[in-house]
């Protein structure tokens, strides 16, 4: 009988401690530091675009990323995107020196492991009267951020849309 009660006490003790959910406190994400790191990475991305430095740009991209150009047919994995970038960068008629970010908004997720960036700028070499919008998603592994989604979009104003629709009929 003693063994039975002793066994029951052990089982109840194990059950009681096993049912208590052990939670580990996660350190709060420093949004300011994360935002500064994301800003630095995106500044490097745009600097590599302006300087036509394909290897610098490539180093910022995630291996499993998805990269979209402005044409509906331009949906690339990293290898295909790097090929496109290399082709564009060897074209001496393309001058990206006047490329300046006009708007940048960054949203860091709650756990600090991903970020969404929306940027707006002019690409005078292509569309001097229509701004571009780049939507990017970054992931953080350890202390390093990588771009795993890029989507380049031309963003005409609402007033310009009707003229564009008429022009492409």
C-alpha positions in Angstrom: 0.0 0.0 0.0 2.9 2.4 0.8 4.3 1.7 -2.6 1.0 2.5 -4.2 0.7 5.9 -2.4 4.3 6.7 -3.1 3.8 5.9 -6.8 0.7 8.1 -6.9 2.5 11.0 -5.3 5.3 10.7 -7.8 2.8 10.5 -10.7 0.9 13.5 -9.4 4.1 15.5 -8.9 5.2 14.7 -12.5 1.8 15.6 -13.8 1.7 18.9 -12.0 5.2 20.0 -13.1 4.6 18.7 -16.6 1.4 20.7 -17.0 3.0 24.0 -16.0 3.9 25.6 -19.3 7.5 26.7 -19.2 7.8 30.0 -21.0 11.0 31.7 -21.9 10.9 35.4 -22.0 12.0 36.7 -25.4 14.0 39.9 -25.3 12.0 42.7 -26.8 13.0 43.6 -30.4 14.9 46.9 -30.7 12.9 48.3 -33.6 15.3 51.3 -33.9 18.3 49.1 -34.3 16.5 46.7 -36.7 15.2 49.6 -38.8 18.7 51.1 -39.0 20.1 47.8 -40.2 17.4 47.4 -42.8 18.0 51.0 -43.9 21.7 50.3 -44.3 21.1 47.2 -46.3 18.6 49.0 -48.7 21.1 51.9 -49.0 23.7 49.4 -50.1 21.2 47.8 -52.6 20.5 51.2 -54.2 24.2 52.2 -54.2 25.1 49.0 -56.0 22.3 49.8 -58.5 23.7 53.3 -59.2 27.3 52.0 -59.4 26.3 49.0 -61.5 28.0 46.7 -59.0 26.3 43.3 -59.6 28.4 41.4 -57.1 27.6 43.8 -54.3 23.9 43.6 -55.2 24.0 39.8 -55.4 25.5 39.5 -51.9 22.4 41.2 -50.5 19.9 38.7 -52.0 18.6 35.5 -50.3 19.3 32.3 -52.2 15.7 31.3 -52.2 14.4 34.8 -53.1 11.7 35.9 -55.6 12.5 38.9 -57.7 10.0 40.7 -60.0 10.7 43.3 -62.6 8.2 45.8 -64.1 7.2 43.5 -67.0 4.6 40.8 -66.1 6.9 38.2 -67.6 9.7 39.2 -65.2 9.4 36.9 -62.2 12.8 35.4 -61.4 14.7 33.2 -58.9 18.1 34.5 -57.7 20.1 33.0 -60.6 17.7 34.4 -63.2 17.6 37.8 -61.5 21.4 38.0 -61.3 21.6 37.2 -65.1 19.1 40.1 -65.8 21.1 42.5 -63.5 24.4 41.6 -65.3 22.8 42.2 -68.7 21.5 45.6 -67.6 24.7 46.7 -65.9 26.9 46.1 -69.0 24.6 48.4 -71.1 26.6 51.6 -71.2 23.5 53.6 -72.3 21.8 53.1 -68.9 22.8 55.8 -66.5 21.3 55.4 -63.0 23.3 58.2 -61.3 20.2 60.4 -60.7 18.5 57.6 -58.7 17.5 59.0 -55.3 15.0 57.5 -52.8 12.2 60.0 -52.2 10.1 57.9 -49.8 11.0 54.9 -47.7 8.7 53.2 -45.2 9.9 50.2 -43.1 7.8 47.8 -41.1 9.7 45.4 -38.8 7.7 42.3 -37.7 7.1 41.8 -34.0 9.8 39.2 -33.5 12.4 41.2 -35.5 13.1 38.5 -38.0 11.5 40.1 -41.1 10.9 43.5 -42.5 8.9 45.0 -45.4 10.2 48.0 -47.1 8.4 50.3 -49.5 10.4 52.8 -51.4 9.6 55.4 -54.1 12.0 57.0 -56.5 12.4 58.3 -60.1 14.2 56.3 -62.8 14.7 59.2 -65.2 16.5 56.9 -67.7 13.3 54.9 -68.1 10.3 56.9 -67.0 11.1 60.5 -66.1 7.5 61.4 -65.5 6.4 58.3 -63.7 7.8 57.3 -60.3 8.8 53.8 -59.4 7.9 51.9 -56.2 10.0 49.1 -54.9 8.4 46.7 -52.4 11.0 44.5 -50.7 10.8 41.9 -48.0 13.9 41.0 -45.9 14.5 38.2 -43.5 17.0 38.1 -40.7 19.1 35.0 -40.0 21.3 35.6 -37.0 22.6 39.1 -37.3 22.4 39.3 -41.1 19.5 40.6 -43.2 18.9 39.4 -46.7 16.4 40.5 -49.4 14.1 37.6 -50.2 11.5 39.5 -52.3 11.8 42.4 -54.6 9.0 43.8 -56.7 9.7 46.8 -59.0 6.6 48.7 -60.1 6.0 51.9 -62.1 3.4 53.9 -60.2 1.7 56.5 -62.4 -0.5 59.0 -60.7 -4.3 58.5 -60.9 -4.4 61.4 -63.4 -1.8 59.7 -65.7 -3.5 56.3 -65.7 -6.2 57.2 -68.2 -3.7 58.5 -70.7 -1.6 55.3 -70.3 -4.6 53.1 -70.8 -5.5 55.0 -74.0 -1.9 54.8 -75.3 -1.6 51.1 -75.0 -4.8 50.2 -76.8 
